Amino acid sequence: MIPRLKPFFSIRELLAALDIRRKPVEDFEREFARTFEAKYALAFPYGRSALYAIFKALHIENTEVIMPAYTCVVVSHALVLSGNKPKFVDISLEDYNMDIDLVEKEMTRDTGAIIATHLFGYPLDTERIKEMAAKANKKIWIIQDCAHSFGAKFKGKFVCNEGDAAIFGLNISKQVSSLFGGMMTTNDAALYEKVKAYRDANFKKPSIFKQLRKFMYLLAVYAAFNETVYGIVNFIETNTHLLDRFTKYYEEDRIYLPSDFMVLMGNLEARIGLVQLKKYGEISTKRRAIAEYYSMNLQDMSELTLPPLIEGATYSHYVVRVKDRKGIMEKMRKKGVQLGELIEYSIPHMESYLKCKPENFPNSFQCSRGTINLPNYPSLSKSELEHIVKNLQSME
């Protein structure tokens, strides 16, 4: 079976995990900052942990934070649990990012920060976000959510550098993966020192046992994504709850963060991440080539609303809108292709956020019910791409 996602791992990551170099986390931070042209980087266990630490370190609390209604719910969880209030903005159906015209309308005297999410690797207009923040009569913090947009650029500039700080996630679904983990980047020395001090004072070092468990998880990843084995994995994921702890990251009626969200990144993850950074150029180039292939070959399908091809986008996912999501996913599964439902919810429509007037977010709701992502990982072969396209075309 062709999986919906697959980390771009080779024997190099496995060998790196066994390396004994000193201080790999610091090396990973420096190399991450260099790769994306930032002055500073700080490693975290999750991207959401970095966001939480930013707000805590800067003493931002009980403030209104503007963010998209359609994004990963863990972002709003981190905001709420840091003592702040998410102010949701509906998205544009063109690129799945916040509707930039609505952002300014939603800003009030209580607004203290904006989370500029570049969903699926599509760059948001960072210039307009900065202009809006500059008009306020107080400091409006701009946090770039780059979990999907490693290296994305707007007008030739890395979006991660167009604000006060940026956050990244590094799990196996991300463009660059350290197996687990997250990262913060910034060009502000004072902000860096404050967040680093907060992290070092409040986050715990990982135990040897936890690092061993992560190494075993790494071995399991290699096994699970084997072409022969993955069909079995998909069956277990679809028909049982045995893999929920690895594949389910939210609950409809609960706002929470994982129990290890304040456990520091370990040496294992950093060693893997260093190898992945060396592959970044190849990863980015191949994802764009796959996006172009899909767009060229699926453009005449009336059942699919294709995503745009945008200069500076990095295509963490190739997302299409459909009317019968479950039907198409099931038909493709029978053809040996697993399609993904990455964000199958609209945050204001979730039980834990219903007080946010869900009727104000029609585009977010539409996408939550009708988007699927096609496999677009770098190791996808030409024959696999042709198989996916051929079977999608046969549904017309």
Order of alpha helices (4+ residues) and beta strands (2+ residues): alpha-alpha-beta-alpha-beta-alpha-beta-alpha-beta-alpha-beta-beta-beta-beta-beta-alpha-alpha-alpha-alpha-alpha-alpha-beta-alpha-alpha-beta-alpha
